Every structure is written in structure tokens, then in C-alpha cells.
Amino acid sequence: MKRGFGSDNHSGICPEVLEAIARVNEGHALAYGDDEYCAATEKKFQQAFGAQAKVFFAFNGTGCNTLCIDAMLRSHEAVVCAETAHINVDECGAPQRIVGCRLLTVPTPDGKLTPELVKTQLHGFGFEHHSQPKMISITQPTELGTLYSLDETKALVALAKEHGMLVHIDGARLGNAAVALGCAFKEMTTDIGVDAVSFGGTKNGLMMGEAVVLLNPTLHEGFKYRRKQAMQLCSKMRFIAAQFDAYFENDLWKRNAEHSNRMAQLLYKAVKDIPGVKVVYPVQANGVFVQLPSKVWTELQKHYFFYDWDEAADIVRWMCTFDTTEADINVFATLLKKLMMA
């Protein structure tokens, strides 16, 4: 497959990450995370998120999200999330099956929850016939490529605390959000009062593996058993840890995210003035969502793979990655313009 704009999961592995994997592929190491590499990488997480952060490596984002929910809820409790949230749309019902909880979904114009929107679900407390709202989950950046400002996240955390609830961030692209906001991971999570983060790297240059970062110490107890039961315990865990070690080293995560965000801005500028093309959401991270005639995007898909995000509304999604080039964008935009003029 040629380099395109289908997904930031389509890119290869960042060279520094491959080198890190090779470095730990010598000799033997204890299994299941009891090795020196995992211990050293956890310290880097604590430097990024704060000394109280506890890290649990997992295979994938679905595992991390479901584990976070499992640690924060019981089966009679519920998560408030945006209707477009990954945990609602793209986890194949994993939270419901594994945890047994309910998702209270909220329609949003831009993928972002607000206190006012969340309040529509905050009722039935203490009423035994209703699932009890216990957790707010936000995606940063959202599935529509939009960002929560620090103040917007603070407002949601304040609302959660007011009602005795917990807050989770699905951070599959948290690096892209941190770069766009110009802040450190700790500023956008720990310092605000977020309880848990699903921290991703595969969309930003890693081969595989994600991490649950528990910021609330009350969630630590029993989590390692939950991870095992959820089949997310990797035996040769040093190969996941090594990737994150490289990810934090010399701010590799930041360089990769800066590049993919910058490429998204270039793509936006290259297509926004083409007649008939409408950018439907603010381009704030590494995704561009556009509306264009179905006959054009279906023809364009013969040359490039990408997702039709909302087929009924003719909205498609184009994602940039750490290895997207300006040449990729120029060729793509030229073809799009040609098709629009045909």
C-alpha cells in the first residue's frame, strides 16, 4: 500500500522504535513485566505524568480503555461519553461485555462533551432502577479531530468531582493533543485531576502496545489481576516497554506528533479552497474531515484508501502520520482538484 491518508495506524514503525526493540532483543529477561526495561520505562512515565502514576502495559487501545472502565466502575454503574467516542463506536461492545456497565452517550456537534451536555445524563442517583453515572470518558483529541482546551477539561473534572464521579481520557493520540495545546502530559491530565489515561503510541510511530496510566492511587489495587483476566498481560513485555522508552527519549513522541499535525495543516490548506470541498471540523490535530460529492470521493478511493466517515452526509476522513510527506499531500491534492473539476 502506498502512503496515503487512511489512518495513522497504516504507517510503519519509527526507526528509533525499531532500534529500541533490537537493543532489548539480546539475552534473557524476566517475563510479564518483572524486568529492568519495564522498570526503567515506568520511571519515564512518572517523569511525564507525576510520581504517583502507575503504568500497566497492554496490547492495544481497546484493552486499555476497557481495563480503565473496569477499574473505575462496577457493572451497575455507567460511563458518560460522546456518541462518537471510540469506546461507543469502535470497541465492538467490549466495555459492556467485559465490565457489564452501561454507556450513556451524548450527541455532540464537534465530538466534545461539555458540562451542560454531561448534565443531561446525571440523574437517577440512588435510584435502584437506573444505572448509576460514575465516570466521564473523553477522547483527546476527539474522534472528529477537535481538542479539549485545558479549561474545558478542568470544567468536566470539576463537574465529575461534584457528583463523586471519575474521569478517564482516551489518549490514543494524546501526543498530538499535547503538541497542539503546547503543554506537557502532566498539565493536561494529573494537574487537572484526571483519574486514568489510556496512553497510545501506535498511531505515532510505535509497532504495538499501549499503556494504562493510573493517576488516582485508589485505582491501583487489584489492577494487575484485572489485566490478566482481560488477556492483556504480555509475557515478553520488555518489547512493549522498549518502544515507550524510545518514545520518551529526546521527545521522539513530540517530534512525530509535531510532524503529523503540521502535515494535517498543509493538507487542510491544500484542499480548503478547492471549489466544492468543505472542511467540516476545525483541523486541530492530525485529521482532516471534509465533505465532498460522493462521485468524487468514491473515485478518489480507487487511488487512495481512506474512510468514508459519514456516508449519508458525504463526509470523509483523512489522517496524517509521522511519515507523511509534503509530496504525498501535493499529489493527493492535485488529484482531488482534477476530480472536482471533471
C-alpha positions as CSV (number, residue, x, y, z in Angstrom):
1,M,0.0,0.0,0.0
2,K,1.4,3.4,-0.9
3,R,1.5,6.2,1.7
4,G,-2.0,7.7,2.0
5,F,-4.4,9.3,4.4
6,G,-6.5,6.3,5.6
7,S,-5.2,6.0,9.1
8,D,-2.3,6.8,11.3
9,N,-2.3,3.1,12.0
10,H,-1.3,2.4,8.4
11,S,2.2,3.9,8.8
12,G,5.2,1.8,9.6
13,I,7.4,1.8,12.7
14,C,9.5,4.8,13.6
15,P,13.2,3.8,13.1
16,E,14.2,4.8,16.7
17,V,11.5,2.4,18.0
18,L,12.8,-0.4,15.8
19,E,16.3,0.2,17.1
20,A,15.0,0.1,20.7
21,I,13.3,-3.3,20.1
22,A,16.5,-4.7,18.7
23,R,18.5,-3.4,21.7
24,V,16.5,-5.4,24.2
25,N,16.4,-8.5,21.9
26,E,19.6,-9.8,23.5
27,G,20.0,-12.3,26.3
28,H,17.1,-13.2,28.6
29,A,14.9,-11.1,30.8
30,L,12.2,-11.9,33.3
31,A,8.7,-12.2,31.8
32,Y,5.4,-10.4,32.5
33,G,7.0,-7.0,33.3
34,D,9.4,-8.1,36.0
35,D,12.4,-6.9,34.1
36,E,14.7,-3.9,34.2
37,Y,13.4,-2.4,31.0
38,C,9.8,-2.1,32.2
39,A,11.0,-0.6,35.5
40,A,13.1,2.0,33.7
41,T,10.3,2.9,31.3
42,E,7.8,3.3,34.2
43,K,10.1,6.0,35.6
44,K,9.9,7.8,32.3
45,F,6.1,7.7,32.6
46,Q,6.3,9.1,36.1
47,Q,8.5,11.9,34.9
48,A,5.8,12.7,32.3
49,F,2.7,12.2,34.4
50,G,3.9,12.6,38.0
51,A,5.4,10.4,40.7
52,Q,2.1,8.9,41.6
53,A,1.5,7.5,38.1
54,K,1.2,3.7,37.9
55,V,1.7,2.2,34.5
56,F,0.3,-1.1,33.1
57,F,1.3,-2.0,29.6
58,A,-1.3,-3.7,27.4
59,F,-1.6,-5.0,23.8
60,N,-4.0,-2.4,22.4
61,G,-6.2,0.6,22.9
62,T,-9.4,-1.4,23.2
63,G,-7.7,-3.3,26.1
64,C,-6.6,-0.1,27.8
65,N,-10.0,1.6,27.5
66,T,-11.8,-1.5,28.8
67,L,-9.4,-2.0,31.6
68,C,-9.7,1.6,32.7
69,I,-13.5,1.3,32.8
70,D,-13.3,-2.0,34.6
71,A,-11.1,-0.4,37.3
72,M,-13.4,2.6,37.7
73,L,-16.8,1.1,37.5
74,R,-18.9,-1.8,38.7
75,S,-21.5,-3.4,36.5
76,H,-24.4,-1.4,37.8
77,E,-22.6,1.9,37.0
78,A,-22.3,3.9,33.8
79,V,-19.9,5.9,31.7
80,V,-20.9,9.2,30.2
81,C,-19.2,9.7,26.8
82,A,-19.7,11.4,23.4
83,E,-21.8,9.5,20.9
84,T,-18.8,9.5,18.6
85,A,-16.4,8.1,21.3
86,H,-14.2,5.2,20.4
87,I,-15.5,3.2,23.4
88,N,-19.0,3.5,22.0
89,V,-18.4,3.2,18.2
90,D,-15.2,1.1,17.8
91,E,-14.8,-1.3,20.7
92,C,-17.3,-3.9,19.4
93,G,-19.1,-3.7,22.8
94,A,-16.0,-4.7,24.8
95,P,-16.8,-2.5,27.8
96,Q,-20.3,-3.8,28.0
97,R,-19.2,-7.4,27.7
98,I,-16.2,-7.3,30.0
99,V,-17.4,-4.8,32.6
100,G,-21.2,-5.2,32.2
101,C,-21.7,-1.5,32.5
102,R,-23.8,0.9,30.5
103,L,-22.6,3.7,28.2
104,L,-24.6,6.9,28.4
105,T,-23.9,8.5,25.1
106,V,-24.4,12.2,24.3
107,P,-24.8,13.7,20.8
108,T,-22.2,16.5,20.3
109,P,-21.7,18.9,17.4
110,D,-17.9,18.6,17.4
111,G,-17.1,15.4,19.3
112,K,-16.6,17.2,22.6
113,L,-18.5,16.9,25.9
114,T,-19.4,19.9,27.9
115,P,-20.7,20.2,31.4
116,E,-24.1,21.1,30.1
117,L,-24.2,18.0,27.8
118,V,-23.0,15.7,30.6
119,K,-25.6,17.0,33.0
120,T,-28.3,15.6,30.7
121,Q,-27.2,12.2,31.9
122,L,-26.7,13.0,35.6
123,H,-29.9,11.8,37.1
124,G,-31.2,8.8,38.9
125,F,-28.5,8.8,41.6
126,G,-29.5,6.4,44.3
127,F,-32.5,5.1,42.3
128,E,-32.0,1.3,42.0
129,H,-33.8,1.0,38.7
130,H,-31.2,3.2,36.9
131,S,-27.6,2.6,36.0
132,Q,-25.6,4.9,38.2
133,P,-23.4,7.6,36.4
134,K,-19.9,7.1,37.8
135,M,-17.4,8.1,35.1
136,I,-16.9,10.6,32.4
137,S,-14.7,9.5,29.5
138,I,-13.4,12.0,26.9
139,T,-11.2,11.4,23.9
140,Q,-8.3,13.8,23.5
141,P,-8.2,14.7,20.6
142,T,-11.7,13.6,19.8
143,E,-12.7,11.2,17.1
144,L,-13.5,14.3,15.0
145,G,-10.0,15.7,15.4
146,T,-11.1,18.5,17.8
147,L,-9.3,19.4,21.0
148,Y,-10.4,20.0,24.6
149,S,-8.7,23.1,26.0
150,L,-7.2,22.7,29.5
151,D,-10.0,24.8,30.8
152,E,-12.6,22.6,29.1
153,T,-11.1,19.5,30.7
154,K,-10.9,21.2,34.1
155,A,-14.6,22.1,33.9
156,L,-15.5,18.4,33.2
157,V,-13.3,17.2,36.0
158,A,-14.9,19.7,38.4
159,L,-18.4,18.5,37.4
160,A,-17.3,14.9,37.9
161,K,-15.9,15.6,41.4
162,E,-19.0,17.4,42.3
163,H,-21.0,14.2,41.7
164,G,-18.5,11.7,43.1
165,M,-17.5,10.6,39.6
166,L,-14.2,9.7,38.0
167,V,-12.6,11.0,34.7
168,H,-10.9,8.9,32.0
169,I,-9.1,10.2,28.9
170,D,-8.8,8.0,25.9
171,G,-5.4,9.3,24.7
172,A,-4.7,7.2,21.6
173,R,-3.4,10.4,20.1
174,L,-2.5,12.2,23.3
175,G,0.8,13.3,21.8
176,N,-0.9,15.1,19.0
177,A,-3.1,16.9,21.5
178,A,-0.2,17.9,23.8
179,V,1.7,19.3,20.8
180,A,-1.4,21.2,19.6
181,L,-2.1,22.6,23.1
182,G,1.6,23.4,23.8
183,C,1.5,21.6,27.1
184,A,3.1,18.7,28.9
185,F,1.2,15.4,29.5
186,K,1.1,16.2,33.3
187,E,-0.5,19.5,32.7
188,M,-3.4,18.1,30.7
189,T,-4.0,15.1,33.0
190,T,-2.6,14.9,36.5
191,D,-2.6,18.6,37.3
192,I,-6.2,18.9,36.3
193,G,-7.4,15.9,38.3
194,V,-7.9,13.2,35.7
195,D,-8.0,9.7,37.2
196,A,-6.8,7.5,34.4
197,V,-5.4,7.7,30.9
198,S,-5.3,5.2,28.0
199,F,-2.0,6.3,26.6
200,G,-1.4,5.4,22.9
201,G,1.7,5.2,20.8
202,T,0.9,3.0,17.8
203,K,-0.7,5.9,15.9
204,N,2.5,7.9,16.5
205,G,5.3,5.6,15.5
206,L,5.2,2.5,17.7
207,M,4.8,-1.0,16.5
208,M,2.3,-2.3,19.0
209,G,1.3,-1.9,22.7
210,E,-0.4,0.8,24.6
211,A,-0.4,1.7,28.3
212,V,-2.9,2.3,31.1
213,V,-1.7,5.2,33.3
214,L,-3.5,5.3,36.6
215,L,-3.2,8.7,38.2
216,N,-5.6,8.1,41.1
217,P,-3.9,5.7,43.6
218,T,-7.3,4.3,44.7
219,L,-7.5,2.5,41.3
220,H,-4.2,0.6,41.8
221,E,-5.5,-2.2,44.0
222,G,-6.2,-5.4,42.0
223,F,-5.5,-3.8,38.6
224,K,-2.8,-6.4,37.8
225,Y,-5.3,-9.1,38.2
226,R,-7.8,-7.3,36.0
227,R,-5.2,-7.0,33.3
228,K,-4.5,-10.8,33.5
229,Q,-8.2,-11.6,33.4
230,A,-8.7,-9.3,30.4
231,M,-5.9,-11.2,28.5
232,Q,-3.8,-8.0,28.2
233,L,-0.8,-9.3,30.1
234,C,2.1,-9.6,27.7
235,S,4.7,-12.2,28.6
236,K,7.7,-10.6,26.7
237,M,6.7,-7.2,28.0
238,R,10.1,-5.7,27.6
239,F,9.4,-5.3,23.9
240,I,6.4,-3.0,24.6
241,A,8.4,-1.1,27.3
242,A,11.4,-0.6,25.0
243,Q,9.1,1.2,22.5
244,F,7.8,3.6,25.0
245,D,11.4,4.1,26.3
246,A,12.4,5.3,22.8
247,Y,9.1,7.2,22.6
248,F,10.0,9.4,25.6
249,E,13.7,9.6,24.8
250,N,14.7,13.0,23.4
251,D,10.9,13.8,23.0
252,L,10.5,11.4,20.0
253,W,6.8,11.5,20.6
254,K,6.8,15.2,20.3
255,R,8.7,15.3,17.1
256,N,6.5,12.7,15.5
257,A,3.3,14.4,16.6
258,E,4.5,17.9,15.5
259,H,5.2,16.5,12.1
260,S,1.8,14.8,11.7
261,N,0.0,17.8,13.0
262,R,1.9,20.1,10.6
263,M,1.1,17.8,7.7
264,A,-2.6,18.0,8.5
265,Q,-2.4,21.8,8.4
266,L,-0.7,21.6,5.0
267,L,-3.3,19.2,3.7
268,Y,-6.0,21.5,5.0
269,K,-4.5,24.5,3.2
270,A,-4.1,22.4,0.1
271,V,-7.8,21.4,-0.2
272,K,-9.8,24.1,1.6
273,D,-10.1,26.4,-1.4
274,I,-10.9,23.8,-3.9
275,P,-14.5,24.6,-5.1
276,G,-17.0,22.0,-3.8
277,V,-14.7,20.8,-0.9
278,K,-15.9,21.8,2.6
279,V,-13.8,21.2,5.7
280,V,-16.4,20.3,8.3
281,Y,-14.4,20.4,11.6
282,P,-11.6,22.5,12.9
283,V,-8.2,21.0,12.0
284,Q,-6.5,20.9,15.4
285,A,-4.5,17.7,15.4
286,N,-3.6,15.3,12.6
287,G,-7.0,14.7,11.0
288,V,-8.9,16.5,8.3
289,F,-12.6,15.9,7.8
290,V,-14.2,17.1,4.6
291,Q,-17.5,17.0,2.8
292,L,-17.4,16.5,-1.0
293,P,-19.6,14.8,-3.7
294,S,-19.9,11.1,-3.4
295,K,-18.9,10.6,-7.0
296,V,-15.6,12.3,-6.2
297,W,-14.6,10.6,-3.0
298,T,-15.6,7.2,-4.3
299,E,-13.4,7.8,-7.4
300,L,-10.6,9.1,-5.2
301,Q,-10.8,5.9,-3.1
302,K,-9.8,4.0,-6.2
303,H,-6.4,5.7,-5.9
304,Y,-6.1,6.1,-2.1
305,F,-7.6,4.2,0.8
306,F,-9.5,6.4,3.3
307,Y,-12.6,6.1,5.4
308,D,-16.0,7.5,4.4
309,W,-16.7,8.8,7.9
310,D,-20.4,9.7,7.3
311,E,-21.5,8.2,4.0
312,A,-25.0,9.7,4.3
313,A,-23.5,13.2,4.6
314,D,-20.6,12.6,2.2
315,I,-18.1,13.3,4.9
316,V,-14.7,11.5,4.7
317,R,-11.7,11.5,7.0
318,W,-8.0,11.9,6.0
319,M,-5.3,11.2,8.6
320,C,-1.7,12.3,8.5
321,T,1.1,10.4,10.2
322,F,4.7,10.8,11.3
323,D,5.9,9.7,7.9
324,T,3.5,11.8,5.7
325,T,5.4,14.0,3.3
326,E,4.7,17.3,1.6
327,A,5.0,15.4,-1.7
328,D,2.2,13.0,-0.6
329,I,0.0,15.9,0.1
330,N,0.7,17.7,-3.2
331,V,0.0,14.7,-5.3
332,F,-3.2,13.9,-3.4
333,A,-4.5,17.5,-3.5
334,T,-3.7,17.7,-7.3
335,L,-5.7,14.6,-8.0
336,L,-8.6,15.8,-5.8
337,K,-8.7,19.1,-7.7
338,K,-8.7,17.3,-11.0
339,L,-11.6,15.1,-10.0
340,M,-13.6,18.0,-8.6
341,M,-13.2,19.8,-12.0
342,A,-14.1,16.8,-14.1
